């Protein structure tokens, strides 16, 4: 954490030094740093700051991630503008002013908000850095409108930032060299971390939401500045700000999924589409004379999606729900105005978005840091819904629990289904498909239907939804290829045989997905089946056999089905009961899906999960757990009903009896006198390890409290016992006591080496699975016959991960002892 903090502030200092040198030398004929070189260096530092802002832990409520990401996007857009200026793309000083002023004006206010919150919440270093950078941006704007002001003030403010960053770096170096004896004021992260952790208990759930709101300010500032007369025109020089905001917005969308904030992540995904579309509109006049038009049906649908999302988001945070309504107004304004982003109405709404985003940014920054919160209405909505018996909000640790195992991401199906709606309705826009650059269909189809759907597929895969992720990724590839070829004119006026063959391949792949969705649920079946109609329209178009109106009808049907899927996913992620059910599988298949309402899945990395598994075992449940080898099925020794249940669910064969596991030999100390000295010493030398020892059955079994469950363990003559070399497993045994163990697979099948396999094989027969991903080893333990060890010999029932030679070497050492 200290390394990331140092990297962040030193990166800000380095970029500020570059800009200070640039502005100090700007009155000269030849600047000390060429514009292109300065732009490239700023882009490198922007990437470094983005990394530092993401990697530094945001859980303690610090403002540093927000500052790093804000400055990063600032320098990204600024750097690209410098590169364009260095290559002569921006003609005169007026063009350069119109290109950079919207971004500078936006970050002047955004960094000032960060500085105010930093000052209120006792982070003086970050407050000074933010305030100095904000003043530098303000002076830069003033200097570009009046050359009499000069650029010295800009250079001085950036120099202040550089000195503050150098002071912080010096403080950290002294702290490390003196081993904490010398700590300059404001550089002792240990004290600051303790203070931040004490304040973070009621902090905002999504620490990256403020940065996403700042990006909304940036895109709105580009169009708002034109309406207010701050800039004289909209042109391609402002595209770097819009597309930088769009790219970073997708990153914030991913980070919001990491923060388990599904609704805000979806909102940021929506707004990123508008940023890319706005940039495309400003860029298109570079190769065509007329201004691009917007597909009106698409924008009407987009406003509906924003309105529905705002309604559900208001249940989580009324402030954020009200904020999204300005985007509903923006989409309606774009749909009503033929000039789209170039019209005065949409630009007026952009000014409203700028103001609303600034207010929401201030509230999110302050609530994420301060102990006293600005009320957002969340408590009132929660109290109101608590009176309703039918509508109960999802809450608790399992709010975004994946179906299989543990995932670092929230569910992205809401965004993926919404992208299907957007892409399908974008294809219904009228116009000549052979003159595609007159419209902005490409951003809606390629960005919404392609890039963001790829994001949804990747997140679905991370959550264990293999079929759903395969479908999303396949459809994303289809939208990207078809949008670029047909709607960008790459395919020309003719269609080829090769295009038809490629579409046939997509049809075959989708046919397999349609078949698999028979075992998933009804909604997914119709979703994949109606996409087959869209792909079929692509095929008919490629072979010049497309009936009139078929493509519009197919996309409308697919869009309506996708809209239902969007509503269903949204309601299921918000409420406990599915208000819009997706239906059960058309063809019932045993195994995984049979366990959806019964079998818990808990991440092994959490101590609370191990405690919960222990509670289940103590209450008579059976669980699948990871070990030092493969996954096993366990039950508590002192619960005969649980042991019998495990025996029955496993369909245990008589030649493969259940074994006994303990956490240490201290659990057998009371019965030590019942073991021979050689056997006891051998157990002491062999454990903990993946070696199971089959020992003679005796009265020692009663000391473990097995009672009536003893008949299910081992054979009448012997019992296999082991201490596993796995901290999670031994900690669980410490909590529960000795456990009865068998492999987590039906008799005769291969061992399970991943928690997903435990679900697939025994998901409907166990109470919970402790998920730890793939097993550290794919080989089971070695089973050693110690019933005749006093004669000096041991046998082997199974040679697993530990070879015979190693076991015999241990025995030899014990015998010498």
Secondary structure by P-SEA (a helix, b strand, c coil): caaaaaaaaaaaaaaaaaaaaaaaacccccccccaaaaaaaaaaaaaaaaaaaaacccccccaaaaaaaaaaaaaaaaaaaaaaaaacccccaaaaaaacaaaaaaaaaaaaaaaaaaaaacaaaaaaaaaaaaaaaaaaaaaaacccccaaaaaaaaaaaaaaaaaaaaaaaaaaaacccccccccaaaaaaaaaaaaccccccccaaaaaaaaaaaaaaaaaaaaacccccccccaaaaaaaaaaaaaaaaaaaaaacaaaaaaaaaaaaaaaaaaaaaaaccccccccccccaaaaaaaaaaaaaaaaaaaaacaaaaaaaaaaaaaaaaaaacccccccaaaaaaaaaaaaaaaaaaaaaaaaaccccccccaaaaaaaaaccccccccccccccccccccccccccaaaaaaaaaaaaaaaaaccccccccccccccccccccccaaaaaaaaaaaaacaaaaaaaaaaaaaaaaaaaaacccccccccccaaaaaaaaaaaaaaaaaaaaaccccaaaaaaaaaaaaaaaaaaaaaacccccaaaaaaaaaaaaaaaaaaaaaaaaacccccccccccccccccccccccccbbbbbcccaaaaaaaaaaaaaccccccccccbbbbbbbcccaaaaaaaaaaaccccccccccccccccccccccccccaaaaaaaaaacccccccccccccccccccccccccccccccbbbbbbbccaaaaaaaaaccbbbbcccccccccccccaaaaaaacccccccccccccccccbbbbbbbcccccccbbbbcccccccaaaaaaaaaaaaac
